[in-house]
Amino acid sequence: MTFVTKLTFQSGDRAVLTETVDDLKELVERKGGQCKGPHTSPETRLTVPQYQTLQPGDSFQNWDYSVYERRIDIHGAEHIANEVGHMDFPDSIHVEIEVEQQQPLGGN
């Protein structure tokens, strides 16, 4: 049985996101793991209202910002995926980890 560890990284800071994901891919490959990606999603633009008080009413100009996303899949190499799952990433990056168990073709 093979495990695929799917990592999704999101950040408003594209440069830090790119550097972090590229460094992680290099680390996985250097340790002998098989890594697919990074896959890039289209930029997401968000708009958030900003009120001057806790009550609706007077407001400041809306806050507009972009969110960037990259995805990497680590195939097999559970020891490497476990190490990556315990790494500290920059505070500006949100990380989601999903582990999927795959059975070999022809298996029950």
Contacts in CASP RR format, 6 or more apart in sequence:
PFRMAT RR
TARGET T0000
AUTHOR 0000-0000-0000
METHOD contacts of the structure
MODEL  1
MTFVTKLTFQSGDRAVLTETVDDLKELVERKGGQCKGPHTSPETRLTVPQ
YQTLQPGDSFQNWDYSVYERRIDIHGAEHIANEVGHMDFPDSIHVEIEVE
QQQPLGGN
1 101 0 8 1.000
1 102 0 8 1.000
1 103 0 8 1.000
1 104 0 8 1.000
2 75 0 8 1.000
2 76 0 8 1.000
2 101 0 8 1.000
2 102 0 8 1.000
2 103 0 8 1.000
2 104 0 8 1.000
3 76 0 8 1.000
3 78 0 8 1.000
3 81 0 8 1.000
3 99 0 8 1.000
3 100 0 8 1.000
3 101 0 8 1.000
3 102 0 8 1.000
4 73 0 8 1.000
4 74 0 8 1.000
4 75 0 8 1.000
4 76 0 8 1.000
4 99 0 8 1.000
4 100 0 8 1.000
4 102 0 8 1.000
5 73 0 8 1.000
5 74 0 8 1.000
5 76 0 8 1.000
5 78 0 8 1.000
5 81 0 8 1.000
5 84 0 8 1.000
5 97 0 8 1.000
5 98 0 8 1.000
5 99 0 8 1.000
5 100 0 8 1.000
6 71 0 8 1.000
6 72 0 8 1.000
6 73 0 8 1.000
6 97 0 8 1.000
6 98 0 8 1.000
6 99 0 8 1.000
6 100 0 8 1.000
7 24 0 8 1.000
7 71 0 8 1.000
7 72 0 8 1.000
7 73 0 8 1.000
7 74 0 8 1.000
7 84 0 8 1.000
7 95 0 8 1.000
7 96 0 8 1.000
7 97 0 8 1.000
8 69 0 8 1.000
8 70 0 8 1.000
8 71 0 8 1.000
8 95 0 8 1.000
8 96 0 8 1.000
8 97 0 8 1.000
8 98 0 8 1.000
9 17 0 8 1.000
9 20 0 8 1.000
9 21 0 8 1.000
9 69 0 8 1.000
9 70 0 8 1.000
9 71 0 8 1.000
9 72 0 8 1.000
9 89 0 8 1.000
9 93 0 8 1.000
9 94 0 8 1.000
9 95 0 8 1.000
10 17 0 8 1.000
10 67 0 8 1.000
10 68 0 8 1.000
10 69 0 8 1.000
10 93 0 8 1.000
10 94 0 8 1.000
10 96 0 8 1.000
11 17 0 8 1.000
11 67 0 8 1.000
11 68 0 8 1.000
11 90 0 8 1.000
11 92 0 8 1.000
11 93 0 8 1.000
11 94 0 8 1.000
12 65 0 8 1.000
12 66 0 8 1.000
12 67 0 8 1.000
12 68 0 8 1.000
12 92 0 8 1.000
13 68 0 8 1.000
13 92 0 8 1.000
13 93 0 8 1.000
14 66 0 8 1.000
14 68 0 8 1.000
16 90 0 8 1.000
16 92 0 8 1.000
16 93 0 8 1.000
17 68 0 8 1.000
17 70 0 8 1.000
17 93 0 8 1.000
18 70 0 8 1.000
20 89 0 8 1.000
20 90 0 8 1.000
20 93 0 8 1.000
21 38 0 8 1.000
21 70 0 8 1.000
21 72 0 8 1.000
22 38 0 8 1.000
24 72 0 8 1.000
24 84 0 8 1.000
24 87 0 8 1.000
25 35 0 8 1.000
25 37 0 8 1.000
25 38 0 8 1.000
25 72 0 8 1.000
27 84 0 8 1.000
28 35 0 8 1.000
28 72 0 8 1.000
28 74 0 8 1.000
28 77 0 8 1.000
28 80 0 8 1.000
28 84 0 8 1.000
29 35 0 8 1.000
31 77 0 8 1.000
31 80 0 8 1.000
32 77 0 8 1.000
32 80 0 8 1.000
33 74 0 8 1.000
33 75 0 8 1.000
33 76 0 8 1.000
33 77 0 8 1.000
33 80 0 8 1.000
34 74 0 8 1.000
34 75 0 8 1.000
34 76 0 8 1.000
34 77 0 8 1.000
35 72 0 8 1.000
35 73 0 8 1.000
35 74 0 8 1.000
35 75 0 8 1.000
36 72 0 8 1.000
36 73 0 8 1.000
36 75 0 8 1.000
37 71 0 8 1.000
37 72 0 8 1.000
37 73 0 8 1.000
38 70 0 8 1.000
38 71 0 8 1.000
38 72 0 8 1.000
39 70 0 8 1.000
39 71 0 8 1.000
39 72 0 8 1.000
40 68 0 8 1.000
40 69 0 8 1.000
40 70 0 8 1.000
41 68 0 8 1.000
41 69 0 8 1.000
41 70 0 8 1.000
41 71 0 8 1.000
43 66 0 8 1.000
43 67 0 8 1.000
43 68 0 8 1.000
44 66 0 8 1.000
44 67 0 8 1.000
44 68 0 8 1.000
44 69 0 8 1.000
45 64 0 8 1.000
45 65 0 8 1.000
45 66 0 8 1.000
46 64 0 8 1.000
46 65 0 8 1.000
46 66 0 8 1.000
46 67 0 8 1.000
47 62 0 8 1.000
47 63 0 8 1.000
47 64 0 8 1.000
48 62 0 8 1.000
48 63 0 8 1.000
48 64 0 8 1.000
48 65 0 8 1.000
49 59 0 8 1.000
49 62 0 8 1.000
49 63 0 8 1.000
50 59 0 8 1.000
50 60 0 8 1.000
50 61 0 8 1.000
50 62 0 8 1.000
50 63 0 8 1.000
51 57 0 8 1.000
51 58 0 8 1.000
51 59 0 8 1.000
51 60 0 8 1.000
52 58 0 8 1.000
52 59 0 8 1.000
52 60 0 8 1.000
74 80 0 8 1.000
74 81 0 8 1.000
74 84 0 8 1.000
81 99 0 8 1.000
84 97 0 8 1.000
85 97 0 8 1.000
89 95 0 8 1.000
END
